[in-house]
């Protein structure tokens, strides 16, 4: 009986350790893409993670209107303000990386596969790819 309890406790601790590792991605990151500074919040949604823009430098167009997601292929999302766009959806934690999700590039209106992993405790590599081609960028965790 004692062995069964110890085995159960050990399995529980290993399981909880995996959740703690997976959740370390949650937070706020700063990034720069094509000369535009922005901040992104990664949060948990169900059993997966998503990233949403929460701040964009130069949010307004020259005429004073707010920039929108006007290149989105989904017509109902084209009116989303640039500081509210969900850019990563459905990534799951496996083997020290987050994968099997999609990253959306609002500058092109295109969606790609994505893999995320930490290079340092505050440097998150975000790699979007299609087939054998990929592009990486690095986000800095600030919260």
N, CA, C and O atoms as a GROMACS GRO file, in nm:
protein
  572
    1UNK      N    1   0.082  -0.119   0.000
    1UNK     CA    2   0.000   0.000   0.000
    1UNK      C    3   0.087   0.127   0.000
    1UNK      O    4   0.058   0.224  -0.069
    2UNK      N    5   0.194   0.122   0.079
    2UNK     CA    6   0.283   0.237   0.088
    2UNK      C    7   0.347   0.266  -0.048
    2UNK      O    8   0.363   0.382  -0.085
    3UNK      N    9   0.385   0.161  -0.122
    3UNK     CA   10   0.444   0.180  -0.255
    3UNK      C   11   0.344   0.242  -0.351
    3UNK      O   12   0.381   0.325  -0.434
    4UNK      N   13   0.220   0.202  -0.342
    4UNK     CA   14   0.115   0.256  -0.430
    4UNK      C   15   0.097   0.405  -0.403
    4UNK      O   16   0.088   0.484  -0.497
    5UNK      N   17   0.093   0.442  -0.277
    5UNK     CA   18   0.077   0.583  -0.242
    5UNK      C   19   0.197   0.664  -0.289
    5UNK      O   20   0.180   0.772  -0.345
    6UNK      N   21   0.318   0.614  -0.267
    6UNK     CA   22   0.439   0.684  -0.311
    6UNK      C   23   0.443   0.698  -0.463
    6UNK      O   24   0.482   0.802  -0.514
    7UNK      N   25   0.403   0.594  -0.533
    7UNK     CA   26   0.398   0.599  -0.679
    7UNK      C   27   0.298   0.704  -0.725
    7UNK      O   28   0.327   0.781  -0.816
    8UNK      N   29   0.181   0.707  -0.662
    8UNK     CA   30   0.078   0.805  -0.697
    8UNK      C   31   0.128   0.948  -0.673
    8UNK      O   32   0.109   1.034  -0.758
    9UNK      N   33   0.190   0.972  -0.558
    9UNK     CA   34   0.242   1.104  -0.525
    9UNK      C   35   0.350   1.144  -0.626
    9UNK      O   36   0.352   1.259  -0.672
   10UNK      N   37   0.439   1.054  -0.660
   10UNK     CA   38   0.545   1.084  -0.757
   10UNK      C   39   0.485   1.118  -0.893
   10UNK      O   40   0.530   1.213  -0.958
   11UNK      N   41   0.386   1.043  -0.936
   11UNK     CA   42   0.322   1.070  -1.066
   11UNK      C   43   0.251   1.205  -1.064
   11UNK      O   44   0.255   1.279  -1.162
   12UNK      N   45   0.188   1.237  -0.953
   12UNK     CA   46   0.119   1.365  -0.940
   12UNK      C   47   0.219   1.480  -0.947
   12UNK      O   48   0.193   1.580  -1.014
   13UNK      N   49   0.333   1.467  -0.880
   13UNK     CA   50   0.433   1.573  -0.882
   13UNK      C   51   0.492   1.592  -1.021
   13UNK      O   52   0.516   1.705  -1.063
   14UNK      N   53   0.517   1.483  -1.091
   14UNK     CA   54   0.568   1.493  -1.228
   14UNK      C   55   0.465   1.561  -1.317
   14UNK      O   56   0.500   1.646  -1.398
   15UNK      N   57   0.340   1.525  -1.302
   15UNK     CA   58   0.233   1.584  -1.380
   15UNK      C   59   0.222   1.734  -1.353
   15UNK      O   60   0.212   1.812  -1.447
   16UNK      N   61   0.222   1.774  -1.227
   16UNK     CA   62   0.213   1.915  -1.193
   16UNK      C   63   0.335   1.992  -1.240
   16UNK      O   64   0.323   2.108  -1.279
   17UNK      N   65   0.452   1.929  -1.236
   17UNK     CA   66   0.573   1.993  -1.287
   17UNK      C   67   0.562   2.024  -1.435
   17UNK      O   68   0.610   2.128  -1.480
   18UNK      N   69   0.499   1.936  -1.511
   18UNK     CA   70   0.477   1.959  -1.653
   18UNK      C   71   0.386   2.079  -1.677
   18UNK      O   72   0.409   2.157  -1.770
   19UNK      N   73   0.283   2.093  -1.593
   19UNK     CA   74   0.194   2.208  -1.607
   19UNK      C   75   0.267   2.338  -1.576
   19UNK      O   76   0.248   2.439  -1.643
   20UNK      N   77   0.352   2.335  -1.472
   20UNK     CA   78   0.428   2.454  -1.438
   20UNK      C   79   0.521   2.493  -1.553
   20UNK      O   80   0.532   2.611  -1.586
   21UNK      N   81   0.586   2.397  -1.613
   21UNK     CA   82   0.672   2.423  -1.728
   21UNK      C   83   0.590   2.482  -1.843
   21UNK      O   84   0.631   2.580  -1.905
   22UNK      N   85   0.476   2.423  -1.870
   22UNK     CA   86   0.392   2.468  -1.981
   22UNK      C   87   0.345   2.611  -1.959
   22UNK      O   88   0.342   2.691  -2.052
   23UNK      N   89   0.307   2.641  -1.835
   23UNK     CA   90   0.252   2.773  -1.805
   23UNK      C   91   0.356   2.884  -1.797
   23UNK      O   92   0.320   3.001  -1.786
   24UNK      N   93   0.485   2.850  -1.802
   24UNK     CA   94   0.586   2.956  -1.793
   24UNK      C   95   0.580   3.048  -1.915
   24UNK      O   96   0.640   3.156  -1.913
   25UNK      N   97   0.512   3.008  -2.018
   25UNK     CA   98   0.497   3.093  -2.137
   25UNK      C   99   0.398   3.208  -2.114
   25UNK      O  100   0.402   3.308  -2.185
   26UNK      N  101   0.310   3.192  -2.016
   26UNK     CA  102   0.209   3.294  -1.988
   26UNK      C  103   0.278   3.423  -1.944
   26UNK      O  104   0.366   3.421  -1.858
   27UNK      N  105   0.235   3.535  -2.004
   27UNK     CA  106   0.291   3.664  -1.967
   27UNK      C  107   0.279   3.766  -2.078
   27UNK      O  108   0.210   3.743  -2.178
   28UNK      N  109   0.346   3.879  -2.059
   28UNK     CA  110   0.346   3.988  -2.157
   28UNK      C  111   0.485   3.997  -2.218
   28UNK      O  112   0.585   3.990  -2.147
   29UNK      N  113   0.489   4.014  -2.349
   29UNK     CA  114   0.614   4.019  -2.425
   29UNK      C  115   0.617   4.146  -2.510
   29UNK      O  116   0.514   4.192  -2.558
   30UNK      N  117   0.737   4.199  -2.528
   30UNK     CA  118   0.752   4.308  -2.625
   30UNK      C  119   0.820   4.250  -2.748
   30UNK      O  120   0.901   4.158  -2.740
   31UNK      N  121   0.783   4.307  -2.861
   31UNK     CA  122   0.838   4.259  -2.987
   31UNK      C  123   0.848   4.374  -3.086
   31UNK      O  124   0.787   4.479  -3.068
   32UNK      N  125   0.927   4.352  -3.190
   32UNK     CA  126   0.940   4.448  -3.298
   32UNK      C  127   0.932   4.371  -3.427
   32UNK      O  128   1.010   4.279  -3.451
   33UNK      N  129   0.838   4.407  -3.511
   33UNK     CA  130   0.821   4.342  -3.641
   33UNK      C  131   0.812   4.450  -3.747
   33UNK      O  132   0.724   4.536  -3.742
   34UNK      N  133   0.902   4.445  -3.843
   34UNK     CA  134   0.905   4.542  -3.952
   34UNK      C  135   0.910   4.686  -3.900
   34UNK      O  136   0.847   4.775  -3.956
   35UNK      N  137   0.986   4.708  -3.791
   35UNK     CA  138   1.002   4.841  -3.736
   35UNK      C  139   0.888   4.889  -3.649
   35UNK      O  140   0.890   5.004  -3.604
   36UNK      N  141   0.789   4.806  -3.623
   36UNK     CA  142   0.676   4.844  -3.539
   36UNK      C  143   0.688   4.774  -3.404
   36UNK      O  144   0.694   4.651  -3.398
   37UNK      N  145   0.690   4.852  -3.297
   37UNK     CA  146   0.695   4.798  -3.162
   37UNK      C  147   0.554   4.763  -3.116
   37UNK      O  148   0.459   4.835  -3.144
   38UNK      N  149   0.543   4.651  -3.046
   38UNK     CA  150   0.414   4.613  -2.990
   38UNK      C  151   0.436   4.525  -2.868
   38UNK      O  152   0.546   4.478  -2.841
   39UNK      N  153   0.327   4.504  -2.795
   39UNK     CA  154   0.327   4.414  -2.680
   39UNK      C  155   0.218   4.310  -2.703
   39UNK      O  156   0.111   4.339  -2.757
   40UNK      N  157   0.249   4.188  -2.660
   40UNK     CA  158   0.162   4.074  -2.681
   40UNK      C  159   0.142   4.002  -2.547
   40UNK      O  160   0.238   3.986  -2.471
   41UNK      N  161   0.020   3.961  -2.519
   41UNK     CA  162  -0.006   3.883  -2.398
   41UNK      C  163  -0.034   3.739  -2.438
   41UNK      O  164  -0.122   3.712  -2.520
   42UNK      N  165   0.041   3.646  -2.379
   42UNK     CA  166   0.015   3.504  -2.399
   42UNK      C  167  -0.063   3.455  -2.279
   42UNK      O  168  -0.024   3.477  -2.164
   43UNK      N  169  -0.174   3.388  -2.306
   43UNK     CA  170  -0.260   3.337  -2.200
   43UNK      C  171  -0.306   3.196  -2.235
   43UNK      O  172  -0.290   3.149  -2.348
   44UNK      N  173  -0.360   3.132  -2.136
   44UNK     CA  174  -0.410   2.996  -2.156
   44UNK      C  175  -0.556   3.003  -2.197
   44UNK      O  176  -0.634   3.079  -2.141
   45UNK      N  177  -0.591   2.923  -2.295
   45UNK     CA  178  -0.728   2.914  -2.341
   45UNK      C  179  -0.761   2.765  -2.353
   45UNK      O  180  -0.718   2.699  -2.447
   46UNK      N  181  -0.836   2.713  -2.256
   46UNK     CA  182  -0.862   2.570  -2.251
   46UNK      C  183  -0.733   2.498  -2.218
   46UNK      O  184  -0.667   2.531  -2.120
   47UNK      N  185  -0.697   2.399  -2.299
   47UNK     CA  186  -0.572   2.324  -2.280
   47UNK      C  187  -0.459   2.377  -2.369
   47UNK      O  188  -0.354   2.314  -2.378
   48UNK      N  189  -0.481   2.490  -2.433
   48UNK     CA  190  -0.382   2.545  -2.525
   48UNK      C  191  -0.351   2.690  -2.486
   48UNK      O  192  -0.403   2.741  -2.387
   49UNK      N  193  -0.266   2.754  -2.564
   49UNK     CA  194  -0.224   2.892  -2.537
   49UNK      C  195  -0.248   2.977  -2.660
   49UNK      O  196  -0.246   2.929  -2.774
   50UNK      N  197  -0.271   3.106  -2.635
   50UNK     CA  198  -0.289   3.200  -2.745
   50UNK      C  199  -0.216   3.329  -2.713
   50UNK      O  200  -0.188   3.358  -2.596
   51UNK      N  201  -0.186   3.406  -2.816
   51UNK     CA  202  -0.119   3.535  -2.799
   51UNK      C  203  -0.204   3.642  -2.866
   51UNK      O  204  -0.247   3.627  -2.980
   52UNK      N  205  -0.227   3.749  -2.791
   52UNK     CA  206  -0.307   3.860  -2.843
   52UNK      C  207  -0.230   3.989  -2.827
   52UNK      O  208  -0.170   4.015  -2.722
   53UNK      N  209  -0.231   4.071  -2.930
   53UNK     CA  210  -0.169   4.203  -2.925
   53UNK      C  211  -0.247   4.286  -2.823
   53UNK      O  212  -0.370   4.286  -2.822
   54UNK      N  213  -0.173   4.357  -2.736
   54UNK     CA  214  -0.240   4.443  -2.637
   54UNK      C  215  -0.196   4.589  -2.649
   54UNK      O  216  -0.259   4.677  -2.590
   55UNK      N  217  -0.090   4.615  -2.724
   55UNK     CA  218  -0.042   4.752  -2.744
   55UNK      C  219   0.038   4.758  -2.872
   55UNK      O  220   0.117   4.668  -2.902
   56UNK      N  221   0.016   4.865  -2.949
   56UNK     CA  222   0.091   4.887  -3.073
   56UNK      C  223   0.136   5.032  -3.077
   56UNK      O  224   0.058   5.124  -3.053
   57UNK      N  225   0.265   5.051  -3.107
   57UNK     CA  226   0.318   5.185  -3.128
   57UNK      C  227   0.252   5.241  -3.253
   57UNK      O  228   0.231   5.168  -3.350
   58UNK      N  229   0.219   5.369  -3.252
   58UNK     CA  230   0.154   5.433  -3.368
   58UNK      C  231   0.025   5.361  -3.406
   58UNK      O  232   0.008   5.317  -3.520
   59UNK      N  233  -0.065   5.348  -3.310
   59UNK     CA  234  -0.192   5.278  -3.331
   59UNK      C  235  -0.283   5.349  -3.431
   59UNK      O  236  -0.367   5.286  -3.495
   60UNK      N  237  -0.267   5.480  -3.443
   60UNK     CA  238  -0.357   5.555  -3.530
   60UNK      C  239  -0.302   5.577  -3.670
   60UNK      O  240  -0.182   5.593  -3.689
   61UNK      N  241  -0.392   5.578  -3.765
   61UNK     CA  242  -0.359   5.615  -3.903
   61UNK      C  243  -0.334   5.766  -3.908
   61UNK      O  244  -0.367   5.836  -3.812
   62UNK      N  245  -0.276   5.818  -4.016
   62UNK     CA  246  -0.252   5.963  -4.028
   62UNK      C  247  -0.379   6.047  -4.012
   62UNK      O  248  -0.372   6.161  -3.966
   63UNK      N  249  -0.496   5.990  -4.049
   63UNK     CA  250  -0.621   6.067  -4.035
   63UNK      C  251  -0.680   6.058  -3.894
   63UNK      O  252  -0.788   6.112  -3.869
   64UNK      N  253  -0.611   5.989  -3.801
   64UNK     CA  254  -0.657   5.980  -3.663
   64UNK      C  255  -0.739   5.857  -3.630
   64UNK      O  256  -0.766   5.830  -3.513
   65UNK      N  257  -0.780   5.782  -3.732
   65UNK     CA  258  -0.857   5.660  -3.705
   65UNK      C  259  -0.764   5.549  -3.658
   65UNK      O  260  -0.645   5.550  -3.687
   66UNK      N  261  -0.821   5.455  -3.584
   66UNK     CA  262  -0.743   5.342  -3.533
   66UNK      C  263  -0.714   5.243  -3.645
   66UNK      O  264  -0.803   5.210  -3.725
   67UNK      N  265  -0.589   5.196  -3.650
   67UNK     CA  266  -0.554   5.093  -3.748
   67UNK      C  267  -0.631   4.966  -3.716
   67UNK      O  268  -0.650   4.931  -3.599
   68UNK      N  269  -0.676   4.897  -3.819
   68UNK     CA  270  -0.757   4.776  -3.805
   68UNK      C  271  -0.691   4.660  -3.878
   68UNK      O  272  -0.595   4.679  -3.953
   69UNK      N  273  -0.744   4.542  -3.857
   69UNK     CA  274  -0.693   4.420  -3.920
   69UNK      C  275  -0.755   4.405  -4.059
   69UNK      O  276  -0.823   4.307  -4.088
   70UNK      N  277  -0.729   4.504  -4.144
   70UNK     CA  278  -0.796   4.511  -4.274
   70UNK      C  279  -0.751   4.408  -4.377
   70UNK      O  280  -0.814   4.394  -4.482
   71UNK      N  281  -0.642   4.335  -4.350
   71UNK     CA  282  -0.596   4.233  -4.444
   71UNK      C  283  -0.641   4.093  -4.405
   71UNK      O  284  -0.604   3.994  -4.470
   72UNK      N  285  -0.720   4.084  -4.299
   72UNK     CA  286  -0.765   3.953  -4.252
   72UNK      C  287  -0.853   3.887  -4.358
   72UNK      O  288  -0.945   3.951  -4.408
   73UNK      N  289  -0.827   3.761  -4.393
   73UNK     CA  290  -0.910   3.693  -4.492
   73UNK      C  291  -1.052   3.665  -4.442
   73UNK      O  292  -1.142   3.636  -4.521
   74UNK      N  293  -1.072   3.673  -4.310
   74UNK     CA  294  -1.206   3.653  -4.253
   74UNK      C  295  -1.272   3.791  -4.240
   74UNK      O  296  -1.230   3.872  -4.157
   75UNK      N  297  -1.372   3.816  -4.321
   75UNK     CA  298  -1.434   3.948  -4.327
   75UNK      C  299  -1.481   3.999  -4.191
   75UNK      O  300  -1.469   4.119  -4.163
   76UNK      N  301  -1.532   3.912  -4.107
   76UNK     CA  302  -1.584   3.956  -3.976
   76UNK      C  303  -1.474   4.002  -3.881
   76UNK      O  304  -1.504   4.065  -3.779
   77UNK      N  305  -1.348   3.972  -3.911
   77UNK     CA  306  -1.236   4.012  -3.825
   77UNK      C  307  -1.165   4.138  -3.875
   77UNK      O  308  -1.075   4.188  -3.807
   78UNK      N  309  -1.202   4.189  -3.990
   78UNK     CA  310  -1.131   4.303  -4.048
   78UNK      C  311  -1.149   4.433  -3.970
   78UNK      O  312  -1.070   4.526  -3.988
   79UNK      N  313  -1.248   4.440  -3.886
   79UNK     CA  314  -1.273   4.560  -3.808
   79UNK      C  315  -1.205   4.555  -3.671
   79UNK      O  316  -1.219   4.648  -3.592
   80UNK      N  317  -1.132   4.448  -3.641
   80UNK     CA  318  -1.063   4.434  -3.513
   80UNK      C  319  -0.953   4.538  -3.503
   80UNK      O  320  -0.870   4.549  -3.593
   81UNK      N  321  -0.950   4.617  -3.393
   81UNK     CA  322  -0.842   4.714  -3.376
   81UNK      C  323  -0.706   4.644  -3.370
   81UNK      O  324  -0.695   4.532  -3.319
   82UNK      N  325  -0.603   4.709  -3.422
   82UNK     CA  326  -0.469   4.649  -3.429
   82UNK      C  327  -0.416   4.608  -3.292
   82UNK      O  328  -0.332   4.519  -3.284
   83UNK      N  329  -0.462   4.672  -3.186
   83UNK     CA  330  -0.415   4.639  -3.052
   83UNK      C  331  -0.501   4.531  -2.984
   83UNK      O  332  -0.496   4.516  -2.862
   84UNK      N  333  -0.579   4.457  -3.063
   84UNK     CA  334  -0.661   4.349  -3.008
   84UNK      C  335  -0.657   4.222  -3.094
   84UNK      O  336  -0.736   4.130  -3.072
   85UNK      N  337  -0.568   4.215  -3.188
   85UNK     CA  338  -0.562   4.102  -3.280
   85UNK      C  339  -0.501   3.979  -3.211
   85UNK      O  340  -0.396   3.989  -3.148
   86UNK      N  341  -0.568   3.866  -3.224
   86UNK     CA  342  -0.513   3.739  -3.176
   86UNK      C  343  -0.419   3.689  -3.286
   86UNK      O  344  -0.463   3.663  -3.398
   87UNK      N  345  -0.289   3.676  -3.253
   87UNK     CA  346  -0.193   3.638  -3.356
   87UNK      C  347  -0.144   3.494  -3.345
   87UNK      O  348  -0.094   3.438  -3.442
   88UNK      N  349  -0.158   3.433  -3.228
   88UNK     CA  350  -0.123   3.292  -3.212
   88UNK      C  351  -0.240   3.221  -3.146
   88UNK      O  352  -0.296   3.269  -3.047
   89UNK      N  353  -0.276   3.106  -3.203
   89UNK     CA  354  -0.385   3.027  -3.147
   89UNK      C  355  -0.346   2.880  -3.138
   89UNK      O  356  -0.271   2.828  -3.221
   90UNK      N  357  -0.400   2.816  -3.036
   90UNK     CA  358  -0.400   2.669  -3.023
   90UNK      C  359  -0.264   2.604  -3.012
   90UNK      O  360  -0.248   2.490  -3.055
   91UNK      N  361  -0.164   2.672  -2.954
   91UNK     CA  362  -0.037   2.603  -2.932
   91UNK      C  363  -0.046   2.520  -2.804
   91UNK      O  364  -0.106   2.563  -2.706
   92UNK      N  365   0.014   2.403  -2.807
   92UNK     CA  366   0.016   2.314  -2.691
   92UNK      C  367   0.159   2.282  -2.655
   92UNK      O  368   0.248   2.283  -2.740
   93UNK      N  369   0.180   2.253  -2.528
   93UNK     CA  370   0.314   2.226  -2.476
   93UNK      C  371   0.349   2.079  -2.491
   93UNK      O  372   0.277   1.991  -2.444
   94UNK      N  373   0.462   2.054  -2.559
   94UNK     CA  374   0.516   1.918  -2.571
   94UNK      C  375   0.667   1.927  -2.578
   94UNK      O  376   0.721   1.999  -2.662
   95UNK      N  377   0.734   1.854  -2.492
   95UNK     CA  378   0.879   1.839  -2.499
   95UNK      C  379   0.954   1.973  -2.504
   95UNK      O  380   1.034   1.996  -2.596
   96UNK      N  381   0.930   2.060  -2.407
   96UNK     CA  382   0.997   2.189  -2.393
   96UNK      C  383   0.972   2.289  -2.504
   96UNK      O  384   1.052   2.380  -2.526
   97UNK      N  385   0.862   2.274  -2.575
   97UNK     CA  386   0.824   2.372  -2.676
   97UNK      C  387   0.671   2.376  -2.688
   97UNK      O  388   0.601   2.285  -2.642
   98UNK      N  389   0.623   2.480  -2.748
   98UNK     CA  390   0.480   2.497  -2.771
   98UNK      C  391   0.462   2.488  -2.923
   98UNK      O  392   0.528   2.560  -2.998
   99UNK      N  393   0.372   2.401  -2.967
   99UNK     CA  394   0.359   2.376  -3.111
   99UNK      C  395   0.216   2.337  -3.145
   99UNK      O  396   0.126   2.343  -3.062
  100UNK      N  397   0.198   2.296  -3.270
  100UNK     CA  398   0.072   2.250  -3.325
  100UNK      C  399  -0.034   2.360  -3.335
  100UNK      O  400  -0.152   2.331  -3.352
  101UNK      N  401   0.010   2.484  -3.326
  101UNK     CA  402  -0.082   2.597  -3.340
  101UNK      C  403  -0.054   2.675  -3.467
  101UNK      O  404   0.018   2.629  -3.556
  102UNK      N  405  -0.112   2.792  -3.474
  102UNK     CA  406  -0.100   2.877  -3.592
  102UNK      C  407  -0.063   3.018  -3.549
  102UNK      O  408  -0.104   3.065  -3.443
  103UNK      N  409   0.016   3.086  -3.634
  103UNK     CA  410   0.049   3.226  -3.613
  103UNK      C  411  -0.004   3.305  -3.732
  103UNK      O  412   0.010   3.265  -3.847
  104UNK      N  413  -0.065   3.417  -3.700
  104UNK     CA  414  -0.126   3.503  -3.801
  104UNK      C  415  -0.040   3.628  -3.817
  104UNK      O  416  -0.005   3.693  -3.718
  105UNK      N  417  -0.006   3.662  -3.940
  105UNK     CA  418   0.070   3.783  -3.970
  105UNK      C  419  -0.027   3.888  -4.023
  105UNK      O  420  -0.066   3.882  -4.140
  106UNK      N  421  -0.067   3.984  -3.939
  106UNK     CA  422  -0.166   4.083  -3.984
  106UNK      C  423  -0.113   4.177  -4.091
  106UNK      O  424  -0.193   4.243  -4.159
  107UNK      N  425   0.019   4.186  -4.109
  107UNK     CA  426   0.072   4.274  -4.215
  107UNK      C  427   0.051   4.213  -4.353
  107UNK      O  428   0.050   4.285  -4.454
  108UNK      N  429   0.032   4.080  -4.358
  108UNK     CA  430   0.010   4.012  -4.486
  108UNK      C  431  -0.126   3.945  -4.494
  108UNK      O  432  -0.172   3.909  -4.603
  109UNK      N  433  -0.192   3.927  -4.381
  109UNK     CA  434  -0.320   3.855  -4.379
  109UNK      C  435  -0.301   3.706  -4.399
  109UNK      O  436  -0.392   3.638  -4.447
  110UNK      N  437  -0.184   3.653  -4.363
  110UNK     CA  438  -0.152   3.511  -4.384
  110UNK      C  439  -0.136   3.441  -4.249
  110UNK      O  440  -0.101   3.502  -4.148
  111UNK      N  441  -0.162   3.310  -4.250
  111UNK     CA  442  -0.148   3.228  -4.131
  111UNK      C  443  -0.050   3.115  -4.159
  111UNK      O  444  -0.050   3.057  -4.268
  112UNK      N  445   0.034   3.084  -4.060
  112UNK     CA  446   0.139   2.984  -4.074
  112UNK      C  447   0.140   2.892  -3.952
  112UNK      O  448   0.081   2.925  -3.848
  113UNK      N  449   0.205   2.778  -3.963
  113UNK     CA  450   0.229   2.693  -3.848
  113UNK      C  451   0.330   2.765  -3.759
  113UNK      O  452   0.407   2.849  -3.806
  114UNK      N  453   0.330   2.732  -3.629
  114UNK     CA  454   0.420   2.800  -3.537
  114UNK      C  455   0.476   2.705  -3.432
  114UNK      O  456   0.409   2.611  -3.389
  115UNK      N  457   0.600   2.732  -3.392
  115UNK     CA  458   0.664   2.662  -3.281
  115UNK      C  459   0.730   2.770  -3.196
  115UNK      O  460   0.794   2.861  -3.249
  116UNK      N  461   0.713   2.761  -3.064
  116UNK     CA  462   0.771   2.858  -2.971
  116UNK      C  463   0.857   2.784  -2.870
  116UNK      O  464   0.821   2.676  -2.824
  117UNK      N  465   0.973   2.842  -2.836
  117UNK     CA  466   1.057   2.785  -2.732
  117UNK      C  467   1.144   2.895  -2.673
  117UNK      O  468   1.175   2.994  -2.739
  118UNK      N  469   1.182   2.877  -2.547
  118UNK     CA  470   1.264   2.976  -2.479
  118UNK      C  471   1.411   2.951  -2.510
  118UNK      O  472   1.459   2.838  -2.502
  119UNK      N  473   1.482   3.058  -2.546
  119UNK     CA  474   1.626   3.052  -2.564
  119UNK      C  475   1.697   3.093  -2.436
  119UNK      O  476   1.805   3.043  -2.406
  120UNK      N  477   1.636   3.184  -2.360
  120UNK     CA  478   1.677   3.221  -2.225
  120UNK      C  479   1.546   3.235  -2.147
  120UNK      O  480   1.439   3.228  -2.206
  121UNK      N  481   1.552   3.255  -2.016
  121UNK     CA  482   1.426   3.268  -1.941
  121UNK      C  483   1.337   3.385  -1.985
  121UNK      O  484   1.218   3.385  -1.957
  122UNK      N  485   1.394   3.484  -2.055
  122UNK     CA  486   1.312   3.597  -2.100
  122UNK      C  487   1.309   3.614  -2.251
  122UNK      O  488   1.247   3.708  -2.300
  123UNK      N  489   1.374   3.526  -2.326
  123UNK     CA  490   1.377   3.537  -2.472
  123UNK      C  491   1.302   3.419  -2.534
  123UNK      O  492   1.349   3.305  -2.531
  124UNK      N  493   1.186   3.449  -2.591
  124UNK     CA  494   1.102   3.348  -2.654
  124UNK      C  495   1.123   3.352  -2.805
  124UNK      O  496   1.099   3.454  -2.869
  125UNK      N  497   1.167   3.240  -2.860
  125UNK     CA  498   1.180   3.231  -3.006
  125UNK      C  499   1.044   3.190  -3.062
  125UNK      O  500   0.986   3.090  -3.020
  126UNK      N  501   0.995   3.267  -3.158
  126UNK     CA  502   0.868   3.240  -3.224
  126UNK      C  503   0.902   3.212  -3.370
  126UNK      O  504   0.947   3.299  -3.443
  127UNK      N  505   0.878   3.088  -3.411
  127UNK     CA  506   0.916   3.046  -3.547
  127UNK      C  507   0.792   3.008  -3.625
  127UNK      O  508   0.726   2.909  -3.594
  128UNK      N  509   0.761   3.089  -3.726
  128UNK     CA  510   0.651   3.058  -3.817
  128UNK      C  511   0.707   2.986  -3.938
  128UNK      O  512   0.815   3.020  -3.986
  129UNK      N  513   0.633   2.889  -3.987
  129UNK     CA  514   0.685   2.816  -4.103
  129UNK      C  515   0.574   2.763  -4.192
  129UNK      O  516   0.459   2.742  -4.150
  130UNK      N  517   0.614   2.741  -4.317
  130UNK     CA  518   0.528   2.677  -4.416
  130UNK      C  519   0.620   2.584  -4.493
  130UNK      O  520   0.716   2.628  -4.557
  131UNK      N  521   0.590   2.456  -4.488
  131UNK     CA  522   0.677   2.357  -4.550
  131UNK      C  523   0.817   2.366  -4.491
  131UNK      O  524   0.831   2.375  -4.369
  132UNK      N  525   0.920   2.365  -4.576
  132UNK     CA  526   1.058   2.371  -4.524
  132UNK      C  527   1.106   2.513  -4.492
  132UNK      O  528   1.217   2.531  -4.442
  133UNK      N  529   1.025   2.613  -4.521
  133UNK     CA  530   1.065   2.752  -4.503
  133UNK      C  531   1.015   2.805  -4.369
  133UNK      O  532   0.901   2.781  -4.330
  134UNK      N  533   1.104   2.877  -4.299
  134UNK     CA  534   1.063   2.933  -4.171
  134UNK      C  535   1.127   3.069  -4.150
  134UNK      O  536   1.224   3.106  -4.215
  135UNK      N  537   1.068   3.141  -4.057
  135UNK     CA  538   1.120   3.271  -4.015
  135UNK      C  539   1.105   3.279  -3.864
  135UNK      O  540   0.999   3.249  -3.810
  136UNK      N  541   1.213   3.318  -3.797
  136UNK     CA  542   1.210   3.330  -3.652
  136UNK      C  543   1.217   3.475  -3.609
  136UNK      O  544   1.280   3.558  -3.675
  137UNK      N  545   1.152   3.505  -3.499
  137UNK     CA  546   1.164   3.634  -3.433
  137UNK      C  547   1.173   3.605  -3.284
  137UNK      O  548   1.135   3.498  -3.238
  138UNK      N  549   1.223   3.701  -3.210
  138UNK     CA  550   1.242   3.682  -3.067
  138UNK      C  551   1.160   3.786  -2.992
  138UNK      O  552   1.168   3.906  -3.019
  139UNK      N  553   1.081   3.738  -2.896
  139UNK     CA  554   1.002   3.824  -2.811
  139UNK      C  555   1.067   3.826  -2.673
  139UNK      O  556   1.118   3.724  -2.627
  140UNK      N  557   1.066   3.941  -2.608
  140UNK     CA  558   1.124   3.956  -2.475
  140UNK      C  559   1.014   3.960  -2.372
  140UNK      O  560   0.924   4.044  -2.380
  141UNK      N  561   1.021   3.870  -2.274
  141UNK     CA  562   0.919   3.864  -2.170
  141UNK      C  563   0.943   3.979  -2.073
  141UNK      O  564   1.052   3.996  -2.021
  142UNK      N  565   0.838   4.060  -2.050
  142UNK     CA  566   0.851   4.175  -1.960
  142UNK      C  567   0.761   4.163  -1.837
  142UNK      O  568   0.780   4.238  -1.741
  143UNK      N  569   0.667   4.073  -1.838
  143UNK     CA  570   0.580   4.050  -1.720
  143UNK      C  571   0.552   3.904  -1.707
  143UNK      O  572   0.480   3.862  -1.616
   0.00000   0.00000   0.00000
